[in-house]
Amino acid sequence: MTRLTWTPGRVTRAEHIPLRAAGLDDREILDIVQVASCFAFMNRLADGTGVTVEPNRHALARTLFGSTALEAHLAWGGASTGVPT
């Protein structure tokens, strides 16, 4: 569902074909779309309001998303972990 993230207006039923081929039903496809949409919304909300990861969460964020992504996020908010990527 990469297209849903990057170009949501271009999503067509064709994106469902590989999901159905993998054995997913309508409910499972809906779940994927809802989760991807929720993440996109929350990321835009956090970015738009300047929410950043608290320092006590940096290690977890680095594990989940990688150092490069964490540093990019913190740079947007004007902060740094101080740890080289």
Secondary structure, 3 states (H helix, E strand, C coil): CHHHHHCHHHCCHHHHHHHHHCCCCHHHHHHHHHHHHHHHHHHHHHHHHCCCCCHHHHHHHHHHHCHHHHHHHHHHCCCCCCCCC
